Amino acid sequence: MTHYFTDNRSLPENRKDHSFEFMGHAYTFATEDGVFSKTGVDYGSEVLLKAAARERIAGNVLDMGCGYGVLGIVLKTLFPDAAVTCCDVNPRAAELADANSKTNRAPVSVIISDRFEHVPGMFDVIVTNPPIRAGKEVVYGIFDGAYEHLSSDGFLLAVIRRKQGAESAVRKLNERFGNCEIVMRDKGYWILKSRKSD
């Protein structure tokens, strides 16, 4: 069985375009079978974007588990001086993220990596809508990797639904970072923020 968090290039192509509007910007995102939220931008990502738009996003930014690139592309549009990298384990998703970056004139770098395995460098901001269905080991691995790849005073923003483990994620982030703030709650989605400090 194939999942959106695996290499599923064997699936037949079925590319479709979906429109999305956020803070006065209109976007077109191509999706396909085998990627997360193929019928359009999911509500959790939208809530995460609302929270991120309130932050000072600058420097090197990573969208971990980018899917077809929504978070990274929108953040590049909102914060054009930021250097944005999109990363996903699924080559099909990474290909779509690259294509959507060009379609929406939001230049981002795209890499294929299982979590942080092939991610170079350090980042000032990491955003993630983690693959909950992949299990806690994968999600918490993303949190641990984020800590290792954040610059001093850099921060992580993550979205998790309360019924899918938000409360335990808060405990995990507090344990790893020494802090975790719930910066937004919306329809059961929690936006968690942890900052790396020396």
Contacts in CASP RR format, 6 or more apart in sequence:
PFRMAT RR
TARGET T0000
AUTHOR 0000-0000-0000
METHOD contacts of the structure
MODEL  1
MTHYFTDNRSLPENRKDHSFEFMGHAYTFATEDGVFSKTGVDYGSEVLLK
AAARERIAGNVLDMGCGYGVLGIVLKTLFPDAAVTCCDVNPRAAELADAN
SKTNRAPVSVIISDRFEHVPGMFDVIVTNPPIRAGKEVVYGIFDGAYEHL
SSDGFLLAVIRRKQGAESAVRKLNERFGNCEIVMRDKGYWILKSRKSD
2 8 0 8 1.000
2 10 0 8 1.000
2 11 0 8 1.000
2 34 0 8 1.000
3 34 0 8 1.000
3 133 0 8 1.000
3 134 0 8 1.000
4 34 0 8 1.000
4 35 0 8 1.000
4 36 0 8 1.000
4 67 0 8 1.000
4 90 0 8 1.000
4 93 0 8 1.000
4 131 0 8 1.000
5 36 0 8 1.000
5 89 0 8 1.000
5 90 0 8 1.000
5 131 0 8 1.000
5 133 0 8 1.000
5 134 0 8 1.000
5 138 0 8 1.000
6 89 0 8 1.000
6 90 0 8 1.000
7 89 0 8 1.000
7 90 0 8 1.000
7 91 0 8 1.000
7 92 0 8 1.000
8 34 0 8 1.000
8 90 0 8 1.000
8 92 0 8 1.000
9 91 0 8 1.000
9 92 0 8 1.000
11 32 0 8 1.000
11 33 0 8 1.000
11 34 0 8 1.000
11 92 0 8 1.000
12 33 0 8 1.000
13 32 0 8 1.000
13 33 0 8 1.000
14 32 0 8 1.000
14 33 0 8 1.000
15 30 0 8 1.000
15 31 0 8 1.000
15 32 0 8 1.000
15 96 0 8 1.000
16 30 0 8 1.000
16 31 0 8 1.000
16 32 0 8 1.000
16 38 0 8 1.000
17 28 0 8 1.000
17 29 0 8 1.000
17 30 0 8 1.000
17 31 0 8 1.000
18 28 0 8 1.000
18 29 0 8 1.000
18 30 0 8 1.000
18 31 0 8 1.000
18 39 0 8 1.000
18 40 0 8 1.000
18 41 0 8 1.000
19 26 0 8 1.000
19 27 0 8 1.000
19 28 0 8 1.000
19 29 0 8 1.000
20 26 0 8 1.000
20 27 0 8 1.000
20 28 0 8 1.000
20 29 0 8 1.000
20 40 0 8 1.000
20 41 0 8 1.000
20 70 0 8 1.000
21 27 0 8 1.000
22 46 0 8 1.000
22 49 0 8 1.000
22 74 0 8 1.000
23 53 0 8 1.000
23 78 0 8 1.000
25 74 0 8 1.000
25 77 0 8 1.000
25 78 0 8 1.000
27 70 0 8 1.000
27 73 0 8 1.000
27 74 0 8 1.000
27 77 0 8 1.000
27 100 0 8 1.000
27 104 0 8 1.000
28 100 0 8 1.000
28 103 0 8 1.000
28 104 0 8 1.000
29 40 0 8 1.000
29 41 0 8 1.000
29 68 0 8 1.000
29 69 0 8 1.000
29 70 0 8 1.000
29 73 0 8 1.000
29 96 0 8 1.000
29 100 0 8 1.000
29 103 0 8 1.000
29 104 0 8 1.000
30 68 0 8 1.000
30 96 0 8 1.000
30 99 0 8 1.000
30 100 0 8 1.000
30 103 0 8 1.000
31 37 0 8 1.000
31 38 0 8 1.000
31 39 0 8 1.000
31 40 0 8 1.000
31 68 0 8 1.000
31 96 0 8 1.000
32 38 0 8 1.000
32 68 0 8 1.000
32 92 0 8 1.000
32 96 0 8 1.000
34 90 0 8 1.000
34 92 0 8 1.000
35 67 0 8 1.000
35 68 0 8 1.000
35 90 0 8 1.000
35 92 0 8 1.000
35 93 0 8 1.000
35 96 0 8 1.000
36 42 0 8 1.000
36 67 0 8 1.000
36 68 0 8 1.000
36 93 0 8 1.000
36 129 0 8 1.000
36 131 0 8 1.000
37 45 0 8 1.000
41 70 0 8 1.000
42 129 0 8 1.000
43 187 0 8 1.000
43 189 0 8 1.000
44 129 0 8 1.000
44 159 0 8 1.000
44 161 0 8 1.000
44 189 0 8 1.000
45 70 0 8 1.000
45 71 0 8 1.000
45 129 0 8 1.000
45 159 0 8 1.000
47 159 0 8 1.000
47 184 0 8 1.000
47 186 0 8 1.000
47 187 0 8 1.000
47 189 0 8 1.000
47 191 0 8 1.000
48 71 0 8 1.000
48 127 0 8 1.000
48 129 0 8 1.000
48 157 0 8 1.000
48 158 0 8 1.000
48 159 0 8 1.000
48 189 0 8 1.000
48 191 0 8 1.000
49 70 0 8 1.000
49 71 0 8 1.000
49 74 0 8 1.000
49 75 0 8 1.000
50 184 0 8 1.000
50 186 0 8 1.000
51 157 0 8 1.000
51 159 0 8 1.000
51 183 0 8 1.000
51 184 0 8 1.000
51 191 0 8 1.000
51 193 0 8 1.000
52 71 0 8 1.000
52 75 0 8 1.000
52 78 0 8 1.000
52 127 0 8 1.000
52 157 0 8 1.000
53 78 0 8 1.000
54 183 0 8 1.000
55 125 0 8 1.000
55 155 0 8 1.000
55 157 0 8 1.000
57 75 0 8 1.000
57 78 0 8 1.000
57 79 0 8 1.000
57 82 0 8 1.000
57 125 0 8 1.000
58 79 0 8 1.000
58 81 0 8 1.000
58 82 0 8 1.000
58 124 0 8 1.000
58 125 0 8 1.000
59 81 0 8 1.000
59 82 0 8 1.000
59 83 0 8 1.000
59 124 0 8 1.000
59 125 0 8 1.000
60 82 0 8 1.000
60 83 0 8 1.000
60 85 0 8 1.000
60 121 0 8 1.000
60 122 0 8 1.000
60 123 0 8 1.000
60 124 0 8 1.000
60 125 0 8 1.000
60 151 0 8 1.000
61 72 0 8 1.000
61 75 0 8 1.000
61 76 0 8 1.000
61 79 0 8 1.000
61 82 0 8 1.000
61 83 0 8 1.000
61 84 0 8 1.000
61 85 0 8 1.000
61 123 0 8 1.000
61 124 0 8 1.000
61 125 0 8 1.000
61 126 0 8 1.000
61 127 0 8 1.000
62 84 0 8 1.000
62 85 0 8 1.000
62 86 0 8 1.000
62 87 0 8 1.000
62 119 0 8 1.000
62 123 0 8 1.000
62 125 0 8 1.000
62 126 0 8 1.000
62 127 0 8 1.000
62 149 0 8 1.000
63 69 0 8 1.000
63 71 0 8 1.000
63 72 0 8 1.000
63 75 0 8 1.000
63 84 0 8 1.000
63 85 0 8 1.000
63 86 0 8 1.000
63 87 0 8 1.000
63 108 0 8 1.000
63 127 0 8 1.000
63 128 0 8 1.000
64 87 0 8 1.000
64 115 0 8 1.000
64 116 0 8 1.000
64 119 0 8 1.000
64 126 0 8 1.000
64 127 0 8 1.000
64 128 0 8 1.000
64 130 0 8 1.000
64 142 0 8 1.000
64 146 0 8 1.000
65 86 0 8 1.000
65 87 0 8 1.000
65 88 0 8 1.000
65 89 0 8 1.000
65 93 0 8 1.000
65 128 0 8 1.000
65 129 0 8 1.000
65 130 0 8 1.000
65 131 0 8 1.000
65 142 0 8 1.000
66 72 0 8 1.000
66 86 0 8 1.000
66 87 0 8 1.000
66 88 0 8 1.000
66 93 0 8 1.000
66 94 0 8 1.000
66 97 0 8 1.000
66 110 0 8 1.000
67 86 0 8 1.000
67 88 0 8 1.000
67 90 0 8 1.000
67 93 0 8 1.000
67 94 0 8 1.000
67 96 0 8 1.000
67 97 0 8 1.000
68 93 0 8 1.000
68 96 0 8 1.000
68 97 0 8 1.000
68 100 0 8 1.000
69 86 0 8 1.000
69 93 0 8 1.000
69 96 0 8 1.000
69 97 0 8 1.000
69 100 0 8 1.000
69 101 0 8 1.000
69 108 0 8 1.000
71 86 0 8 1.000
71 127 0 8 1.000
71 129 0 8 1.000
72 84 0 8 1.000
72 86 0 8 1.000
72 106 0 8 1.000
72 108 0 8 1.000
72 127 0 8 1.000
73 84 0 8 1.000
73 86 0 8 1.000
73 97 0 8 1.000
73 100 0 8 1.000
73 101 0 8 1.000
73 104 0 8 1.000
73 106 0 8 1.000
73 108 0 8 1.000
74 106 0 8 1.000
75 82 0 8 1.000
75 84 0 8 1.000
75 127 0 8 1.000
76 82 0 8 1.000
76 84 0 8 1.000
76 101 0 8 1.000
76 106 0 8 1.000
76 107 0 8 1.000
76 108 0 8 1.000
77 104 0 8 1.000
77 106 0 8 1.000
82 125 0 8 1.000
83 109 0 8 1.000
84 106 0 8 1.000
84 108 0 8 1.000
84 109 0 8 1.000
85 108 0 8 1.000
85 109 0 8 1.000
85 110 0 8 1.000
85 111 0 8 1.000
85 119 0 8 1.000
85 123 0 8 1.000
86 94 0 8 1.000
86 97 0 8 1.000
86 101 0 8 1.000
86 108 0 8 1.000
86 109 0 8 1.000
86 110 0 8 1.000
86 111 0 8 1.000
87 94 0 8 1.000
87 110 0 8 1.000
87 111 0 8 1.000
87 112 0 8 1.000
87 113 0 8 1.000
87 119 0 8 1.000
88 94 0 8 1.000
88 97 0 8 1.000
88 112 0 8 1.000
88 113 0 8 1.000
89 112 0 8 1.000
89 113 0 8 1.000
89 114 0 8 1.000
89 115 0 8 1.000
90 112 0 8 1.000
91 112 0 8 1.000
94 110 0 8 1.000
94 111 0 8 1.000
94 112 0 8 1.000
97 108 0 8 1.000
97 110 0 8 1.000
98 110 0 8 1.000
101 107 0 8 1.000
101 108 0 8 1.000
101 110 0 8 1.000
111 118 0 8 1.000
111 119 0 8 1.000
112 118 0 8 1.000
113 119 0 8 1.000
115 138 0 8 1.000
115 141 0 8 1.000
115 142 0 8 1.000
115 145 0 8 1.000
116 142 0 8 1.000
116 145 0 8 1.000
116 146 0 8 1.000
116 148 0 8 1.000
116 149 0 8 1.000
119 149 0 8 1.000
121 149 0 8 1.000
122 149 0 8 1.000
122 150 0 8 1.000
122 151 0 8 1.000
123 149 0 8 1.000
123 150 0 8 1.000
123 151 0 8 1.000
123 154 0 8 1.000
124 150 0 8 1.000
124 151 0 8 1.000
124 154 0 8 1.000
125 154 0 8 1.000
125 155 0 8 1.000
125 156 0 8 1.000
125 157 0 8 1.000
126 146 0 8 1.000
126 149 0 8 1.000
126 150 0 8 1.000
126 155 0 8 1.000
126 156 0 8 1.000
126 157 0 8 1.000
127 156 0 8 1.000
127 157 0 8 1.000
127 158 0 8 1.000
128 142 0 8 1.000
128 146 0 8 1.000
128 156 0 8 1.000
128 157 0 8 1.000
128 158 0 8 1.000
128 159 0 8 1.000
129 158 0 8 1.000
129 159 0 8 1.000
130 138 0 8 1.000
130 139 0 8 1.000
130 142 0 8 1.000
130 158 0 8 1.000
130 160 0 8 1.000
131 138 0 8 1.000
131 139 0 8 1.000
132 139 0 8 1.000
132 160 0 8 1.000
132 161 0 8 1.000
132 164 0 8 1.000
132 165 0 8 1.000
136 168 0 8 1.000
139 160 0 8 1.000
139 169 0 8 1.000
140 172 0 8 1.000
142 158 0 8 1.000
143 156 0 8 1.000
143 158 0 8 1.000
143 169 0 8 1.000
143 172 0 8 1.000
143 173 0 8 1.000
143 176 0 8 1.000
143 194 0 8 1.000
144 176 0 8 1.000
146 156 0 8 1.000
147 156 0 8 1.000
147 176 0 8 1.000
147 177 0 8 1.000
147 194 0 8 1.000
147 196 0 8 1.000
150 156 0 8 1.000
150 196 0 8 1.000
151 196 0 8 1.000
152 196 0 8 1.000
152 197 0 8 1.000
152 198 0 8 1.000
153 195 0 8 1.000
153 196 0 8 1.000
153 197 0 8 1.000
154 195 0 8 1.000
154 196 0 8 1.000
155 193 0 8 1.000
155 194 0 8 1.000
155 195 0 8 1.000
155 196 0 8 1.000
156 173 0 8 1.000
156 177 0 8 1.000
156 192 0 8 1.000
156 193 0 8 1.000
156 194 0 8 1.000
156 195 0 8 1.000
156 196 0 8 1.000
157 183 0 8 1.000
157 191 0 8 1.000
157 192 0 8 1.000
157 193 0 8 1.000
158 169 0 8 1.000
158 173 0 8 1.000
158 191 0 8 1.000
158 192 0 8 1.000
159 189 0 8 1.000
159 190 0 8 1.000
159 191 0 8 1.000
159 192 0 8 1.000
160 166 0 8 1.000
160 169 0 8 1.000
160 189 0 8 1.000
160 190 0 8 1.000
160 192 0 8 1.000
161 188 0 8 1.000
161 189 0 8 1.000
161 190 0 8 1.000
162 188 0 8 1.000
162 189 0 8 1.000
162 190 0 8 1.000
163 188 0 8 1.000
166 188 0 8 1.000
166 190 0 8 1.000
166 192 0 8 1.000
169 190 0 8 1.000
169 192 0 8 1.000
170 180 0 8 1.000
170 182 0 8 1.000
170 190 0 8 1.000
170 192 0 8 1.000
173 179 0 8 1.000
173 180 0 8 1.000
173 192 0 8 1.000
173 194 0 8 1.000
174 180 0 8 1.000
174 194 0 8 1.000
176 194 0 8 1.000
177 194 0 8 1.000
177 195 0 8 1.000
177 196 0 8 1.000
178 194 0 8 1.000
179 194 0 8 1.000
179 195 0 8 1.000
179 197 0 8 1.000
180 192 0 8 1.000
180 193 0 8 1.000
180 194 0 8 1.000
181 192 0 8 1.000
181 193 0 8 1.000
181 194 0 8 1.000
182 190 0 8 1.000
182 191 0 8 1.000
182 192 0 8 1.000
182 193 0 8 1.000
183 191 0 8 1.000
183 192 0 8 1.000
183 193 0 8 1.000
184 190 0 8 1.000
184 191 0 8 1.000
185 191 0 8 1.000
END
